[in-house]
Amino acid sequence: MFSSSQVTCWVVTDGKAGMENQCLGVAEALGLTPTIKRIKLRSPWRELSPFLRHGLEWAHSEKGDPVVPPWPDVLIATGRASVPASLYARRASGGKTFTVQLQNPVINPSRFDLVVVPRHDGLTGPNVMTTRGALHRVTPEMLNAEAKKFLPTVEKLPTPRVAVLIGGSNSVYQLTPREMAPLVSQLAAIINRGGSLMITPSRRTGAENLAMLQDGLKGLPAYIWDGQGANPYYGMLALADTIIVTCDSVNMVSEACTTGKPVYVIDLPGGSDKFRRFHAAMRDDGMTRPFSGLLETWQYEPLNDVGMVAFRIKEMMAARGKLG
């Protein structure tokens, strides 16, 4: 049985919140309270990670958290900068540290105990586990807690309530006023057919797009997060009857699909082969549908990649005698 008193755990990343949350989601699904290691690399490992694998005991800068014994029972890491820590802990512990690397480490997966990648990456191997979406910290318990906190803000909005998760331009997609104008019209039409909207923009949405959204929905039953205080994103997921999300974020689509609620995906100009494979697979699995302005209801088994990863880790550690 996993518990914080029996099994020690490190979460190792370069400190980016999105990466750290993926690792924390797995650790929490294991029932562990991990030690968080935000590491920084010295040169030349900083430039050559993960390909430079010599002298790893010198790879980590004192500007980040130390990578020194006592070694944990399980180490969960993600990002290229975390690879030296995983390799070093596994080697220095004599293989006692069970290393879990999330996302493609770019080097041979056999150098870790388990590598977990989204299936749209196309990586395979005897110790490679594929997930349908991104890993995260969303659980039913967390959603219930967030719903209680957010409900007083939106309880007067008419039902059905539709959550709208809006990202923005990134390296592969673009969201400009050209795309925002028809989207605002479609969202207003949803309200006019009955119900209300709960909308959360992101930092990437941009001031001009946000202003168009606010102006276009003024006077209608819609809550738009203004960027002040904590983002009620998870409360929206919990209280929504239907979820609409832009296609630019694998994380947002994955988290929406943990709810088992209908998830519509707003297409944007751009894309990549990886994103197209991800969205096609989610549609084929019956979890998402393209957003065209009309809403329907359907059911599917909620996405639970994090739980499956945790189960696999427990299974592998038990088989290798690394539990109790």
N, C-alpha and C positions, 0 to 999 in steps of 0.2 A: 504493500500500500504506500503510495506516495504521500509524504507530508513534509513540511518545512523542517521538521525536527529530524527526519530520517535521511532525506536526500538534499544535498546542497546543489545550488544551481547558480550559474552566471548567465546573464544576458549581455552580449558583447556587440556593440555597434560603434559607428563614428559619432553617434549622438543625434542623428536626424530623427525627428519624432516619428515619422512614418515607419522607418526601419525598426526603431525601438519598440513601437507598438506591436508590430508583427511578432517579434520575439516574446514580448510580454504576454501576448495572447496565448501563445503555446505554453509558456511557463505557468500561467494561471489555470489553463485547462488541465495541467498536470497536478494542480493543487499546491504549487510551490510558490514561495516568496523569494524571488531571485535577488542576488546582488547584481546591481546594474554597473557595467563597466563601459564607460565612454572613452574610447581609446584614440590616440593620435600616434601616427607613425613618424619615425625619423627618416631622413634621407639615407640611403637610396631606396629603402623599402617603400616609402611613401609613393615614389614614382613607379616602382616596379612591381608592387603587389598586384596580383598574387603569385607572380612568376618567380620572384626572388625568394627562395626558401632556405637560404643559408643564414646562419647567425641570427636566428629568430629571437634569441634571448636579448639581443640588442635592438630589436626593431621598434620597440615602443618608447615613445617620448615621455618624459616626466610631465609634460603639459597635459597628458591624459591620465586616466586611471591606471594603476600598476597591474601588470599581468605577471603575478608571482604566486608561488604556493602560499597556503595550502590549496591544491587544485580541487575544483568542484567535481561532484559526481556526474553532473550533466552541464554542458555548455551549449547555449543556443545563441547563434550569431547570424548576422546578415550583413551584406555589403563587402566589397573587395577589401576595404581597409581592415575588416575583422578577420580575414583569412589567416594572417600570421598568428594571431592569438589562438585561433582554433588549432592550427597545426602544432604550435609550440606546446599548448596545454596537453594535447593528446600524446605528443612525444615525451614531454618531461614527466608526465604522470605514469609513464609506462603503459599507456592504453587504458588506464583506469577511468579517465574522464571520457564520458560518452559525448561525442561532438555531433551537434545537429547544425547544419548550415542551411539557412533559408535563402532561396533564390540561387541562380546559377553562379557557382564559384569560379567559373571559367577554367579551372584546372580539373584534373581527373577526380571525379566524385569519390573514388576509392580511398582518397586521402582523409575522408571523414567517415564517421559511423553511419550517418544518414544525411542525405541531401534532399531537401523539399523544394520543388519548383512548381510553378503553375504549368499546366499541361500545354498552354500555347507557346511555351519556350521550346518544346520539342526535345528536351534532354531526357535520356533514358539511361538505365544502368541497374545492376543488381541491388544497389543500396539507394536508388533514387525513387522517391515517392512524388507523385504528381497530384496537384490539387486543381480544382476547377476554377477557383478564384484566388484573390489575395487573402492572406491571413490577417487577423485583426483581433480586437479585444471585445467584440460585441457578444453578449450572452443574453438569454431571456431575463436573468436577474438584473443585469445592468439596464436593459430597456425598461423593465418595470420601475426601477428606481428613477430613471430619467423621466418617465411618463408622469410620475407623481409630482416631480419638480416643475414640469413644463405645463401641466394641465391648467393651472389657474390663469395662465397667460392666454390660452386659446379656448377655454371651455365655452365661451359665448359664440364662437364661430359655428355656423351651421354645419351639419354633417350631410353627406360624407366629407371627410377632410382629406385633402390630397397633399402629400409632402412633395416639394419640388427642390431637388438638390442640384444646384447650378455650379459648375466648375468654371472653366475658362480656357483661354489659349495656353497651349504648352508646346512642346517640341514637335508634336505630330498633329494636333488639332488646332482649329482657330474658332474663337467666338467673338464676333465683331457686331456692331450695330446692325449690319446686314442680316445676320442670323437672329439677332435678338428681336427685331421688329415683328416677324411673323410668329415667333414664340410667344411674345406678350399677347398677341391677338388670340392665339390658341388657348392660352391660360385664362384670359378674360372670358372666352366662350365657355370654358369648363364651369366657371363660377356662374355664368348666366343660365346654365342648365340645372343649377342647384348645387349646394355645397359650398366649400371654401378651400382656400389654399394656405399652406404653411411653407414659406420659402426661405431657404438659406443659401446665400451666395458664398463664394469663397474669395480668397485674396486675389485669385486669378481672374475673377469676373470682370473687374475694371469699373471705374467710376461712371463712365458713360453708359455702359450696359446696365448698371444698377439703377441709374437715374431713369433710363427708359422703362425699366421694370416698375419702379415706384410710381412714375407718372401714368403709365398705362393701366395700373390696377388701383389708382387712387379712388377712394369712395366705395370700393368693392370689399366683400368680406375676405380679406387676405392679410395674413401676418407675414411681414418681411423682416428678417433679422437685420438690425442696423449696424452690426459689427461691434456693438458695445457689450461688454461683459462676456460671459461664457456662451459659446455657440450652442443653441438648443437642438443641434443636429440629431442627436440620439433620441431626444424627446419627440421630435417630429417623426422619426422612424417608428417609434412605439405607438404614437397616437394616430398615425395615418391609416386610412382605409386602402389607399392606393399610393404608390410611390412613382415619381417621375424623376429621372436622373440623366444628366448629360453624359455622353459617351466617352469623355476624355479621361475618366478616372476608373481604373480597374477596382481600386479600393472602395469607392462609393457604390459601384454596382454590386460588388461582393457583399458589402455590409447590408445593402438594401435587401438582397436575396436571402439573408439569414432570417428575415421576418416571416417568410412564407406568403407575403402579400403580393398582389400583382405589381410587377415592376416594369415600367415603360422606359425605354432608352431613347433620348433625343440624339439624333444623328447630327454631326457637325462636319464641315469640310475638313479634309485631310485624312489622317489615319496611317496605319502601318500594318504589315502582315501579322504581327503579333496581336495587335488590337483587333484586327478583323477576325482572326482565329478565335480569340476570346469571346467576342460578341456573338459570333456564329454558334459557338458551342453552348453558350448560355441560352440562346434562342432554341437550339435543338433540344436542350434539356427541359424546355418548357418553363423556364424561370422568368425570362424577359420577352418583351415584344417591342417592336419599333413604335415610337410615339408618332401618331398622325393627328392627334387632337381629340379623338374619341376614346372613351374609357370603357373597358369591359372588366369582368371578374373571372378569375380562374384560380386553380389551386395547383400546388406542387410541393414536394418535400423540401422544407427549408434547407438551405446550404449550411453544412456543418463540417467544413474542411478542417477547422482547428481541432474539433473533437476527434476526428479521424487521425490527425497527425499525433495528437497526444496518446491515443490508443496504440498507435504503431510504435512510438518511443517506449512506452511501458512494456509492450510485448517484446521488443528487441532487447531491452535491458534485462528483463527477466530471463530471457533465453540465454543470455551471456553471463548470468549469475551476478549481475550488477545491482540487484535489488535484494536488500536484506541478506 
